[in-house]
Amino acid sequence: MGAEHQKDSARNYFQKAVEINPEFAIAYNNWGYALYDRKRYDDAITKYQKAVEIAKENGHPNLGLFTENMEKVQSQIRAKGTGKI
């Protein structure tokens, strides 16, 4: 199994995980990373935002990490507008 196939499988598992448990913040965060890895920055931000939203509502201990991940991608998108990505 190639690396690209494994990445696609991972995204599918994260999607299935949040279908089963829509409050699974870690799955949203990891799905965001999988999208980020594929340079799908806007989609990644959407997943990171969902992870942050859920984490805030539930007092999740990884709220800081999820927020950091989201802000990193947002910063890269801003940089992309200036040709820095």
PERA-V340660 format. One record per backbone hydrogen bond with DSSP energy under -0.5 kcal/mol. CO is the residue of the C=O (numbers start at 0). NH is the residue of the N-H. E is the energy in kcal/mol with one decimal. If there is no record, write none. Layout:
CO:NH:E + CO:NH:E
//
This chain:
1:5:-2.1 + 2:6:-2.2 + 3:7:-2.2 + 4:8:-2.5 + 5:9:-2.4 + 6:10:-2.2 + 7:11:-2.1 + 8:12:-2.3 + 9:13:-2.5 + 10:14:-2.4 + 11:15:-2.4 + 12:16:-2.5 + 13:17:-2.0 + 14:18:-1.5 + 15:19:-2.1 + 16:20:-2.7 + 20:23:-1.9 + 22:24:-1.6 + 23:26:-0.5 + 23:27:-1.7 + 24:28:-2.5 + 25:29:-2.8 + 26:30:-2.6 + 27:31:-2.4 + 28:32:-2.1 + 29:33:-2.3 + 30:34:-2.2 + 31:35:-2.7 + 32:36:-2.8 + 33:37:-0.8 + 34:37:-0.5 + 34:39:-2.7 + 35:38:-2.2 + 38:40:-1.0 + 39:43:-2.4 + 40:44:-2.5 + 41:45:-1.8 + 42:46:-1.8 + 43:47:-2.8 + 44:48:-3.2 + 45:49:-1.7 + 46:50:-2.2 + 47:51:-2.6 + 48:52:-2.7 + 49:53:-2.6 + 50:54:-2.4 + 51:55:-2.6 + 52:56:-2.1 + 53:57:-2.1 + 54:58:-0.9 + 54:59:-2.2 + 55:58:-0.5 + 59:62:-1.5 + 61:65:-2.7 + 62:66:-2.6 + 63:67:-2.5 + 64:68:-2.5 + 65:69:-2.2 + 66:70:-2.7 + 67:71:-2.2 + 68:72:-1.8 + 69:73:-2.4 + 70:74:-2.4 + 71:75:-1.9 + 72:76:-2.2 + 73:77:-2.2 + 74:78:-2.4 + 75:79:-2.1 + 76:80:-1.4 + 77:81:-0.5 + 78:81:-1.3 + 78:83:-2.8 + 79:82:-1.7
//
